[in-house]
Amino acid sequence: MSKKIKKYSDEERLSILEDYYSSGMSRGACVRKYGLCGNSLLIKCERMYASRKELLPFQSESSNDDDMANRSKDDYKKEIAELKKRNRDLEKALEFSRLETLARDLMIDKAEEYFDISIRKKSGAKQP
């Protein structure tokens, strides 16, 4: 029992590529969406139409280089301030997590001492 090979017209290929680039989905997602036989078909179509750029606006052409060149110093300063604030927030969360772990360890130590039992898992314990 063999699979029937589907032939795609130029319009279908261009439509698939246009959707692929405009949506930003992964190759795998595009293959599943259109029921293609695999990534190789999509890659082959990309190569085939790469020389005919007027047919399809490729994603690489609309990169963020232009956006970065048009940004002002104030935008960069604002972004840096936001990133510094996020960094401080993450450092606080990390310190809280460290303190929480320390408190948990102290609680386990006191429970082991008080009840005279071993609560922590031994490093060489066998898994059932």
Summary of the structure (lengths in Angstrom):
residues: 128
radius of gyration: 28.1
end to end distance: 45.7
largest distance: 77.8
contacts: 233
relative contact order: 0.06
helix: 68%
strand: 0%
